[in-house]
C-alpha cells in the first residue's frame, strides 16, 4: 500500500462512494428524501428534545403534504430522518476523502499526468456512478499500466487472442447492460415502483403482471406504469447477472484462464460477486424493506 498510495486512495474513495450510494438507495426506499428539508453543514445534526422533533415533523408535513402517498407518524419520521442523516454524513465524508488527499497529491506532484484528466472529471461531474467508474478505472490504470497488458498480449497465441477478443466484446456488452439496469432502477425509484409487487421472483402471483401497456400513448408506460417499469428493471437485472455469469464461464476456459494475469482473474470474480450481491440485495430490500 505504501508503494501505491494514490491508487489505494482512489479505491478507498470509490468504496466510500459505493457505501454512500447504497445508503442513499435504502434511504430512498424508506421515502426519506425530503425528511431533512434544509442543509446544515454539521458533522451530525439531529433534533434532541421531543419538542424539536415535533417542530421538524411539522415542517415536513407542511412541505410534503401534497406529495405524501402514505400517512407518516412521528416515529416513522424519526426513523427516516436518521437514514437521511447517515446519507448526508457519508456524502460529506466522501467529498473530504477525495478533495483533501487530491490537494496534497497534486501539490506534491504524486499524480501521474495520465490520471489528472480523469480525476478532474471526477471533481467536476455530478453523476455518482460515472465518478465511481472513473475512480476505479484510474486506480487500476496505475497499478496495471497499459505496457503490462501489451506484454501479456505478446505472450498469447493467435487462437487465444481470438478467444480473448470474444470475451472482451462480451465485457463491453455487459458494461452497457449494467448501465441500462442502473437507469431502469432510477425509474423505479422515481415513481416509487418498489411499493407495489413486493414479491420475488414473481410479481404478485404472476410471472408477467397484467396491464403492462394500459396507458396511452403506449410510450408513457415505460416511465409511468409501475408494472412495466418494475418488470423492465427485473428483466434487466437478471439479464445482467446472466451475462456476468456467461463472461465468467467463458473466461474460465483453460486456454484463457491460464493466460490471464491474477489481477484480471480477481476482477472477473469480484465483478460476478458484485452482480450477484446486487441482485440479492435488491430482491431482499424489495421483499422486506420497501
C-alpha positions as CSV (number, residue, x, y, z in Angstrom):
1,X,0.0,0.0,0.0
2,X,2.9,2.3,0.8
3,X,4.2,1.8,-2.8
4,X,0.9,2.8,-4.4
5,X,-0.7,5.4,-2.1
6,X,-2.6,7.1,-4.9
7,X,-4.4,4.0,-6.3
8,X,-5.4,2.9,-2.8
9,X,-6.7,6.3,-2.0
10,X,-8.8,6.1,-5.2
11,X,-10.1,2.6,-4.3
12,X,-10.9,3.8,-0.8
13,X,-12.8,6.8,-2.1
14,X,-14.7,4.5,-4.5
15,X,-15.6,2.2,-1.7
16,X,-16.9,5.0,0.4
17,X,-18.8,6.3,-2.6
18,X,-20.4,2.8,-3.1
19,X,-21.4,2.8,0.5
20,X,-23.0,6.3,0.1
21,X,-24.9,5.0,-2.9
22,X,-26.2,2.0,-1.0
23,X,-27.3,4.0,2.0
24,X,-28.9,6.6,-0.4
25,X,-30.8,3.8,-2.2
26,X,-32.0,2.5,1.2
27,X,-33.0,6.0,2.3
28,X,-34.9,6.4,-1.0
29,X,-36.8,3.2,-0.3
30,X,-37.9,4.5,3.1
31,X,-39.1,7.7,1.4
32,X,-36.6,9.8,3.4
33,X,-35.6,12.1,0.5
34,X,-37.4,15.1,1.9
35,X,-37.2,14.3,5.7
36,X,-34.4,16.9,6.0
37,X,-35.7,20.0,4.2
38,X,-32.7,22.3,4.7
39,X,-28.9,22.0,4.8
40,X,-27.0,22.2,8.0
41,X,-23.3,21.6,7.4
42,X,-22.6,19.9,10.7
43,X,-20.9,16.6,11.2
44,X,-24.1,15.4,12.7
45,X,-27.3,17.3,13.2
46,X,-30.4,15.7,14.8
47,X,-33.2,17.1,17.0
48,X,-32.6,16.3,20.6
49,X,-35.8,17.1,22.5
50,X,-39.4,15.9,21.8
51,X,-40.3,19.5,21.1
52,X,-37.6,19.8,18.4
53,X,-38.7,16.6,16.8
54,X,-42.3,17.8,16.6
55,X,-41.1,21.1,15.1
56,X,-39.1,19.2,12.4
57,X,-42.1,16.9,11.8
58,X,-44.5,19.9,11.4
59,X,-42.1,21.5,8.8
60,X,-42.0,18.2,6.9
61,X,-45.8,17.7,6.9
62,X,-46.4,21.3,5.7
63,X,-43.9,20.9,2.9
64,X,-44.8,17.3,1.8
65,X,-48.5,17.0,2.5
66,X,-49.5,17.1,-1.2
67,X,-47.0,14.6,-2.4
68,X,-47.0,12.2,0.6
69,X,-48.8,9.0,-0.5
70,X,-49.0,7.2,2.8
71,X,-49.5,8.6,6.3
72,X,-46.4,9.0,8.4
73,X,-46.2,9.0,12.2
74,X,-43.6,10.8,14.3
75,X,-41.8,7.6,14.9
76,X,-41.7,6.9,11.2
77,X,-40.3,10.3,10.6
78,X,-37.5,9.8,13.2
79,X,-36.5,6.6,11.5
80,X,-36.4,8.2,8.1
81,X,-34.6,11.2,9.4
82,X,-31.7,9.0,10.7
83,X,-31.4,7.4,7.3
84,X,-31.1,10.8,5.6
85,X,-28.6,12.0,8.2
86,X,-26.4,9.0,7.7
87,X,-26.6,9.5,3.9
88,X,-25.6,13.2,4.2
89,X,-22.7,12.4,6.6
90,X,-21.4,9.7,4.2
91,X,-21.7,12.2,1.3
92,X,-19.6,14.8,3.2
93,X,-17.1,12.1,4.2
94,X,-16.7,11.0,0.6
95,X,-16.1,14.6,-0.5
96,X,-13.5,15.2,2.1
97,X,-11.8,11.8,1.5
98,X,-11.5,12.8,-2.2
99,X,-10.7,16.5,-2.1
100,X,-8.1,16.7,0.8
101,X,-5.8,13.9,-0.5
102,X,-6.2,15.2,-4.0
103,X,-4.9,18.6,-3.0
104,X,-2.0,17.0,-1.2
105,X,-1.1,14.7,-4.0
106,X,-1.4,17.4,-6.6
107,X,0.8,19.8,-4.5
108,X,3.5,17.1,-4.2
109,X,3.3,16.0,-7.9
110,X,2.3,12.5,-6.9
111,X,-0.4,12.1,-9.5
112,X,0.7,10.9,-13.0
113,X,-0.2,13.1,-15.9
114,X,-2.4,10.4,-17.5
115,X,-4.6,10.3,-14.3
116,X,-5.1,14.0,-14.0
117,X,-7.8,14.4,-16.6
118,X,-10.0,11.6,-15.2
119,X,-9.6,13.0,-11.7
120,X,-10.6,16.4,-12.9
121,X,-13.7,14.9,-14.4
122,X,-14.5,13.2,-11.1
123,X,-14.2,16.6,-9.4
124,X,-16.5,18.3,-12.0
125,X,-19.1,15.7,-12.7
126,X,-22.3,15.2,-10.7
127,X,-23.1,11.6,-11.9
128,X,-22.0,9.5,-9.0
129,X,-21.9,6.2,-10.9
130,X,-19.6,7.8,-13.5
131,X,-17.4,9.2,-10.8
132,X,-17.2,5.7,-9.2
133,X,-16.2,4.2,-12.5
134,X,-13.6,6.8,-13.2
135,X,-12.0,6.3,-9.7
136,X,-11.8,2.5,-10.2
137,X,-10.6,2.9,-13.8
138,X,-7.8,5.4,-12.9
139,X,-6.7,3.3,-9.9
140,X,-6.4,0.2,-11.9
141,X,-4.6,2.0,-14.7
142,X,-1.9,3.0,-12.2
143,X,-1.5,-0.5,-10.7
144,X,-1.7,-2.3,-14.1
145,X,-0.5,0.0,-16.8
146,X,-1.1,-0.5,-20.5
147,X,2.5,-1.6,-21.0
148,X,1.9,-4.6,-18.8
149,X,-1.2,-5.6,-20.9
150,X,0.8,-5.3,-24.1
151,X,3.5,-7.6,-22.6
152,X,0.9,-10.2,-21.6
153,X,-0.8,-9.9,-25.0
154,X,2.6,-10.7,-26.8
155,X,2.8,-14.0,-24.9
156,X,-0.5,-15.3,-26.2
157,X,-1.1,-17.4,-29.3
158,X,-3.4,-16.1,-32.1
159,X,-6.0,-18.6,-31.1
160,X,-6.1,-17.5,-27.5
161,X,-6.1,-13.8,-28.6
162,X,-9.2,-14.5,-30.7
163,X,-11.0,-16.2,-27.8
164,X,-9.9,-13.3,-25.6
165,X,-11.3,-10.8,-28.1
166,X,-14.7,-12.5,-27.9
167,X,-14.7,-12.2,-24.1
168,X,-13.7,-8.6,-24.4
169,X,-16.7,-7.9,-26.6
170,X,-19.0,-9.6,-24.0
171,X,-17.4,-7.4,-21.3
172,X,-18.3,-4.3,-23.3
173,X,-21.9,-5.5,-23.8
174,X,-22.0,-6.4,-20.1
175,X,-21.0,-2.9,-19.1
176,X,-23.7,-1.4,-21.3
177,X,-26.3,-3.7,-19.9
178,X,-25.3,-2.9,-16.3
179,X,-25.6,0.9,-17.1
180,X,-29.0,0.3,-18.6
181,X,-30.1,-1.6,-15.5
182,X,-28.9,1.3,-13.3
183,X,-31.0,3.7,-15.4
184,X,-34.0,1.4,-15.1
185,X,-33.6,1.3,-11.4
186,X,-33.7,5.1,-11.2
187,X,-37.0,5.0,-13.0
188,X,-38.4,2.5,-10.4
189,X,-37.2,4.8,-7.6
190,X,-38.7,7.9,-9.3
191,X,-42.2,6.6,-9.3
192,X,-41.9,4.6,-6.0
193,X,-42.3,1.4,-8.1
194,X,-40.9,-0.7,-5.3
195,X,-44.0,-0.2,-3.2
196,X,-46.0,-2.5,-5.5
197,X,-45.4,-6.1,-6.4
198,X,-43.4,-6.7,-3.2
199,X,-42.7,-10.4,-4.1
200,X,-39.8,-12.1,-5.9
201,X,-39.3,-13.8,-8.3
202,X,-43.0,-13.5,-9.2
203,X,-44.7,-10.1,-9.4
204,X,-47.7,-10.8,-7.1
205,X,-48.9,-14.3,-8.2
206,X,-47.9,-13.9,-11.8
207,X,-44.6,-14.1,-13.7
208,X,-45.8,-11.4,-16.1
209,X,-48.1,-8.9,-14.5
210,X,-51.3,-7.5,-16.1
211,X,-51.6,-4.1,-17.5
212,X,-48.1,-3.6,-18.9
213,X,-49.3,-1.3,-21.7
214,X,-52.6,0.0,-20.4
215,X,-51.6,3.7,-20.6
216,X,-52.0,5.9,-23.7
217,X,-49.8,6.8,-25.6
218,X,-48.1,3.5,-25.1
219,X,-44.6,5.1,-24.6
220,X,-45.8,6.6,-21.3
221,X,-45.9,3.0,-19.9
222,X,-42.1,2.9,-19.9
223,X,-41.9,5.8,-17.4
224,X,-45.2,6.0,-15.6
225,X,-46.6,2.4,-15.5
226,X,-45.4,0.8,-12.3
227,X,-46.0,-2.7,-13.6
228,X,-43.9,-2.2,-16.7
229,X,-41.2,-0.1,-15.1
230,X,-40.5,-2.7,-12.4
231,X,-40.9,-5.6,-14.8
232,X,-38.2,-4.0,-17.1
233,X,-35.9,-3.5,-14.2
234,X,-36.2,-7.1,-13.0
235,X,-35.6,-8.4,-16.5
236,X,-32.6,-6.2,-17.0
237,X,-31.1,-7.1,-13.6
238,X,-31.5,-10.8,-14.1
239,X,-30.2,-10.4,-17.7
240,X,-27.1,-8.5,-16.4
241,X,-26.4,-11.2,-13.9
242,X,-26.8,-13.9,-16.5
243,X,-24.3,-12.1,-18.8
244,X,-21.8,-11.6,-16.0
245,X,-22.0,-15.4,-15.4
246,X,-21.6,-16.1,-19.1
247,X,-18.5,-13.9,-19.3
248,X,-17.0,-15.5,-16.2
249,X,-17.6,-19.0,-17.5
250,X,-16.1,-18.2,-20.9
251,X,-13.1,-16.6,-19.2
252,X,-12.7,-19.8,-17.1
253,X,-11.9,-21.8,-20.2
254,X,-8.4,-23.3,-19.6
255,X,-6.8,-21.7,-22.7
256,X,-8.0,-18.2,-21.5
257,X,-7.8,-18.5,-17.7
258,X,-4.2,-19.8,-17.6
259,X,-3.1,-16.7,-19.7
260,X,-4.9,-14.1,-17.7
261,X,-3.0,-12.1,-15.1
262,X,-4.0,-12.6,-11.5
263,X,-5.5,-9.1,-11.4
264,X,-7.8,-9.9,-14.3
265,X,-8.9,-13.1,-12.6
266,X,-9.7,-11.3,-9.4
267,X,-11.6,-8.6,-11.3
268,X,-13.8,-11.1,-13.1
269,X,-14.5,-12.9,-9.9
270,X,-15.3,-9.8,-7.9
271,X,-17.5,-8.5,-10.8
272,X,-19.6,-11.6,-10.7
273,X,-19.9,-11.5,-6.9
274,X,-20.9,-7.8,-7.1
275,X,-23.6,-8.5,-9.7
276,X,-25.0,-11.4,-7.7
277,X,-24.8,-9.4,-4.5
278,X,-26.7,-6.5,-6.1
279,X,-29.5,-8.7,-7.4
280,X,-29.7,-10.4,-3.9
281,X,-29.7,-7.0,-2.1
282,X,-32.4,-5.6,-4.5
283,X,-34.7,-8.5,-4.1
284,X,-34.2,-8.6,-0.3
285,X,-34.9,-4.9,0.1
286,X,-38.0,-5.2,-2.2
287,X,-39.5,-8.0,-0.1
288,X,-38.5,-6.9,3.4
289,X,-37.8,-3.2,3.5
290,X,-39.9,-1.3,1.0
